[in-house]
Amino acid sequence: MACRITFLKAILIILNVLLSLIGVALIALSVFELNNTTPGSFEHIAVVVQIFVGSFVILTSFLGCFAAGRISLGLIWSYVICLAILLSLQIYIIAAAHSTDYVQRARSDYLALWADRRHNSERLAYIEQRYTCCGSTGPQDYILLGSGIPLNCYKNLERSSSNLFSAGCLESVQAHATDNVTNGLIIKWLLFIVEMTSLGIATHLGITVRNKLRRERF
């Protein structure tokens, strides 16, 4: 019995360390993406939710390590409840991620910015420098509009033909969104698997500790 508890304790601590690392990775990815999204957009809201989930994951992993270290039945069951809540959120997030076309959302958000270039000039300038692109489909967009190509369309803001960005921002934004979706799904599924495993181990540990305490009473 003691060996089993020690083994489960060690496994649970390892899983929670892994869980905290995944949580940190999720927050880091989300914070990076937060700076590249338009406030109020669907993508922006989704990133904020991911930061909340990542923070909850880290706090839960700390609780799991503490519960395993103390072999406290109350803490173990509290940890199990937190994991159950996390798994519920995770299932919802994964379902939403698979049912939502984030690439189309990114496309729509960019087209909305481009449609009102005067009021979104700073945001468009940031996108052009961030993704090394120019205009919606290319530099010719500005020429067709009868305006000069802005300095944002040049590498290091140096106006020369060799520094001109040739790619359109619409394509670049969509490519970036595709990469984010792939990376996000990998992290979400990995987190889900670790959470499920941790839940199973924690439940088994809780039952084992409870049975041990019952035997000691008699």
Summary of the structure (lengths in Angstrom):
residues: 218
radius of gyration: 24.2
end to end distance: 15.8
largest distance: 89.5
contacts: 681
relative contact order: 0.15
helix: 81%
strand: 1%
